[in-house]
């Protein structure tokens, strides 16, 4: 997979692309990441990439020329048409499904805007507009980092455990259930006994049930669209009944043990 990040601040990406999973993916030749400085495509001595908006208004607007020419350069570098994503708070919200979809693109361009916004004509370049949430950032660089990390995880071979991406929160429409490691007891807080039994089928069922429980308690909206099996729905019914009983007892389950 080839990823090109078009930005005014390429130095911001060095810690991200040279760390952890993203670094390992590059070392394994599973992904090639290139940061492209939009100022390299400015034509005046001052490397100007922004200008005042027509009609007036606050702030500066990213000019179209550097962005169009940077995308042209990417096309020439690849010898083919890449899939272009524009990072903007007006785009559709990034999800696990969209990250997985982007991971399947052989050539991906992420355009990180800055300043007050970008010239509307830049939208003509984009196959997709993406947001990472309903809040404002100084620029699109942080959003590009999030998209990059979320997508790369779905490239086959990137994660050490082939099941890791499948078990992450949102990968199947549900939140990930609780995780525990040693010691088995710490400050009176015990690991659920089921996890110590070695009975893998029972453990798998417990994890699925707790995933459903956590989703019900924290993100019930996800259950409306999750692809639940018949067994999942049976587990959901059990969880609902258990939580009703917990509520009746006044058990808020903050640091309490899961069943």
C-alpha positions in Angstrom: 0.0 0.0 0.0 1.3 3.5 -0.9 0.2 6.4 1.3 1.0 10.0 0.4 0.2 12.7 3.0 -0.1 16.2 1.6 0.6 18.7 4.4 2.1 22.0 5.3 3.8 20.5 8.3 5.5 17.2 7.2 7.7 17.3 10.3 4.7 16.5 12.5 4.4 13.0 11.0 7.9 11.8 11.8 7.1 10.5 15.3 4.0 8.7 14.0 5.5 7.0 10.9 8.7 6.0 12.8 7.0 4.4 15.8 5.3 1.1 16.7 2.9 -0.6 14.3 3.3 2.0 11.5 7.1 1.7 11.6 6.9 -2.1 11.6 4.5 -2.1 8.6 7.1 0.0 6.6 10.0 -2.3 7.6 8.0 -5.3 6.4 7.3 -3.5 3.1 3.6 -3.7 3.7 3.1 0.1 3.4 5.2 2.9 1.9 4.5 6.4 3.5 5.5 9.6 1.8 5.0 13.0 3.3 4.6 15.7 0.6 5.2 19.4 1.6 2.6 21.5 -0.1 5.0 24.5 0.0 7.2 22.7 -2.5 4.4 23.4 -5.0 4.2 27.2 -4.3 5.7 29.4 -7.1 6.7 32.6 -5.3 9.8 33.3 -3.3 7.9 33.3 -0.1 6.3 29.8 -0.7 2.9 31.2 -0.3 0.2 28.6 0.0 -2.7 30.6 1.4 -4.6 33.8 0.6 -7.5 36.0 1.8 -11.0 34.7 1.1 -13.0 36.3 -1.7 -15.9 38.2 -0.2 -14.0 38.8 3.0 -14.1 36.9 6.3 -11.7 35.8 9.0 -8.5 33.8 8.5 -6.7 32.6 5.5 -7.7 30.0 2.9 -5.5 27.3 1.4 -4.9 28.0 -2.3 -5.9 25.5 -4.9 -2.7 25.5 -7.0 -0.3 23.8 -4.5 -2.8 21.0 -3.7 -3.7 20.3 -7.4 -0.1 20.3 -8.4 0.9 18.0 -5.4 -1.8 15.5 -6.5 -0.5 15.7 -10.1 3.0 14.9 -8.7 1.7 11.9 -6.9 0.0 10.6 -10.0 3.3 10.9 -11.9 5.2 9.2 -9.1 2.8 6.3 -9.1 2.0 6.2 -12.8 -1.7 5.7 -12.0 -4.6 7.4 -10.3 -4.6 7.2 -6.4 -7.6 7.3 -4.1 -7.8 10.8 -2.6 -9.2 11.6 0.8 -9.7 15.1 2.0 -9.7 15.6 5.8 -12.4 18.0 6.7 -14.9 18.4 9.6 -17.6 18.4 7.0 -16.8 14.9 5.8 -18.4 11.6 6.9 -17.2 10.4 10.3 -14.4 7.8 10.3 -15.5 4.4 11.4 -13.8 1.0 11.6 -15.6 0.0 8.4 -14.2 3.0 6.5 -10.7 2.4 7.9 -11.0 -1.2 6.6 -12.2 0.1 3.3 -9.2 2.5 3.0 -6.8 -0.3 3.9 -7.8 -2.1 0.7 -6.8 0.8 -1.5 -3.4 0.2 -3.1 -2.7 3.9 -3.4 -4.0 6.5 -0.9 -3.6 10.2 -0.7 -4.5 12.1 2.5 -4.9 15.9 2.1 -4.5 17.7 5.4 -5.8 21.2 5.3 -4.9 24.1 7.5 -5.8 27.7 8.2 -9.4 28.8 8.1 -10.2 26.2 5.4 -9.4 25.4 1.8 -10.5 26.7 -1.6 -13.7 24.9 -2.5 -12.2 23.7 -5.8 -9.9 21.4 -3.9 -12.9 19.2 -3.2 -12.9 18.3 -6.9 -9.8 16.2 -6.2 -11.3 14.1 -3.5 -12.9 10.7 -3.9 -13.9 10.8 -0.2 -14.2 13.5 2.5 -13.5 12.3 6.1 -13.8 13.7 9.6 -12.7 12.2 12.8 -15.4 13.8 14.9 -17.6 16.8 15.6 -14.9 19.2 16.9 -12.4 21.6 15.4 -8.6 21.0 15.1 -5.9 23.5 14.2 -5.3 21.5 11.0 -5.9 18.2 9.3 -2.6 16.7 10.3 -3.9 15.1 13.5 -6.9 13.7 11.6 -4.6 12.3 8.9 -2.5 10.5 11.6 -5.7 9.0 13.0 -6.8 7.8 9.6 -3.4 6.4 8.8 -3.1 4.4 12.0 -6.7 3.1 11.9 -6.3 2.0 8.3 -2.9 0.4 8.5 -4.1 -2.0 11.2 -6.3 -3.7 8.7 -3.5 -4.5 6.2 -2.9 -8.2 6.3 0.4 -9.0 8.2 0.7 -5.7 10.0 -0.5 -6.9 13.4 1.4 -9.7 15.1 -1.8 -11.5 16.0 -4.0 -12.1 13.0 -7.0 -11.9 15.3 -6.1 -8.6 16.9 -7.9 -6.3 14.4 -10.9 -8.5 14.5 -11.2 -8.3 18.3 -10.7 -4.6 18.6 -13.6 -2.4 19.5 -15.9 -1.6 16.6 -14.4 -4.3 14.3 -17.7 -6.2 14.5 -19.9 -3.4 15.5 -19.5 -3.9 19.3 -17.1 -2.5 21.9 -14.3 -4.8 23.0 -14.8 -6.6 26.3 -12.6 -6.3 29.4 -9.0 -7.6 29.3 -6.9 -8.9 32.2 -3.3 -9.9 32.8 -1.3 -11.0 35.8 -1.5 -10.9 38.8 -4.7 -12.8 39.3 -5.6 -10.6 42.3 -4.5 -7.0 42.9 -5.7 -4.8 45.9 -8.7 -7.1 46.3 -9.6 -6.9 42.6 -9.7 -10.4 41.1 -9.6 -11.6 37.6 -12.9 -13.4 36.7 -12.5 -17.1 37.5 -13.7 -18.2 34.1 -10.5 -16.7 32.5 -8.3 -19.0 34.7 -10.0 -22.3 33.8 -8.5 -22.9 30.4 -11.9 -23.8 29.0 -11.5 -21.9 25.7 -15.1 -22.3 24.5 -16.5 -21.0 27.8 -14.0 -18.2 27.8 -14.9 -17.2 24.2 -18.6 -17.1 25.2 -17.8 -15.0 28.3 -15.8 -12.5 26.3 -18.6 -12.2 23.7 -21.2 -11.7 26.5 -19.0 -9.0 28.2 -18.5 -7.3 24.8 -22.3 -7.1 24.4 -22.6 -5.9 28.1 -20.1 -3.1 27.6 -21.7 -2.0 24.4 -25.1 -2.0 26.0 -23.9 0.1 28.9 -21.6 2.5 27.1 -22.8 2.7 23.4 -26.3 1.2 23.2 -26.7 3.0 19.8 -24.3 0.5 18.3 -26.6 -2.4 19.1 -29.2 -1.0 16.8 -27.0 -1.6 13.8 -24.7 -4.5 14.9 -25.0 -7.7 13.0 -26.0 -9.9 16.0 -26.4 -13.7 15.7 -29.2 -15.6 17.4 -26.7 -16.6 20.2 -25.7 -12.9 20.5 -29.3 -11.9 21.0 -29.7 -14.6 23.7 -26.6 -13.2 25.4 -28.0 -9.7 25.1 -31.2 -10.8 26.8 -29.2 -12.3 29.6 -27.2 -9.2 30.0 -30.3 -7.0 30.1 -31.8 -9.1 32.8 -28.6 -9.1 34.8 -28.2 -5.4 34.6 -31.8 -4.9 35.7 -31.0 -7.0 38.8 -27.8 -5.1 39.4 -29.7 -1.8 39.2 -32.3 -3.1 41.7 -29.4 -4.0 44.1 -27.8 -0.6 43.6 -24.7 -2.1 42.0 -23.1 0.4 39.6 -20.4 -2.0 38.6 -17.7 0.7 38.5 -14.8 -1.5 39.7 -16.9 -4.6 40.6 -16.2 -8.0 39.2 -17.9 -9.1 36.0 -19.8 -12.4 36.3 
